[in-house]
Structures are given as structure tokens and as C-alpha cells.
Amino acid sequence: MTVLTPTREHATPGANSHKKPTAQTAPALLHELQNAHLIIRNALAVMTVRQKAAWAQLNQSDKVDGEGVTRANERALVIRRAQEAA
């Protein structure tokens, strides 16, 4: 079995990255976060234990680790709060 080596490509913030979400963009951001939540769960379903461990290492080295490899609990909490506020 081939083990994929993760690579990192960091996005460069755009000129408007400092702007705060508005009432018009908040629903789109919530929808995108919900999609990301599902995509991450799907990725976990097809990854090997070794791939998940490599992913966890990258997240830890980038200081974006949380309760778990994918920060699912943190993400779910933000989604729930956004839905309640909508």
C-alpha cells in the first residue's frame, strides 16, 4: 500500500482579508463551513491510520490542532452557534 506524504501549500491572504463578515456573507460562510465539515469527515473515512497520524502531525506543527485531528468538535460548536444566531 502506498502512503501519501502530505504537502503544505499555504494560501496568501488577499487584499480584502481584513474585512469582517457581513450579514450578506455570514450565510455563505456558514454553508461553506458545513460543507468543509462533511468533506473532512469523508476524507477521514478513506484515510489509513498512518495518513491520519501524518495529518495530525502537520496540524500540530502548524499550531492548528485541537481536541482531535480535524478539530471536529470545535467546528461543530461554531456551526451550532451560527445556526442558533441565524
N, C-alpha and C positions, 0 to 999 in steps of 0.2 A: 504494500500500500504506500502510495506517495503522500508525504506530509508536506503541506503547503507552508512555505515560510512567509509570514505576514510582512508586508511592507507598509510604510507610512508615507502618505502624501498629505501635507497639511495645506489647507486652503488659506489663501491670502485674503484677509478681510477687505471688503470693498470700501469704496469711498463713503457709503451710507451706513456702514456697520455700526455707527454710534447712535443711530436713531432708535428710539424706543418703539415697541409695538403699539399700534393704534387700534381703535375699535374696528377698523376695516381689516387689519392684518391679523388680529387675535384669532378669529375662527380658522383662518388658513394655517396659522402656526399650530393650533391645537390639532387640526386634521393631519398635518404633516407629522406631528409627534405621535399621534395614534398609529399612523402608517409605519413609522420607524419602529415603534414598539412591536408591531406584528412582524415586520421584516426581521428584526433581531431574534425574535422567538423562532421564526422559521429557520434562520441561519444556525441557531443552536441545535435544532432538531437534526441537522445533517452533518454537523461537525463531530470529529472524533474527540476523545478526551484530550489527546495531545494538542489538537488545534485549539480547543477551549483554553488549555493551560497557556499556550503561546499568546492567545488573545488577552488573557488576564495579565500576563507579564507586560505586554505593551501598554495596557490601560494603567497599570501601576506605575510604569516608568514615565508615562505622560501625566501622572497625578490626576487621573480621572476615574480611578477605581472607587467602588462603593461597597455596599453590602454584598454584592455578588459581581460576577464577571461583567455583566451587562447593565448594572445599575437599574434593574427592572423595578425594584421596589421604589426607588427614588422617582423614576419616570412615571410609574403608576400613580403615585401620590400627586405629582404635578398635574397629570391628566385629570384625576378626580377633582382636584381643586379648581381647575379651569372649567370643567363641566358644571360644577356647582355654581361658579360665578357667572356662567353664561345665561 
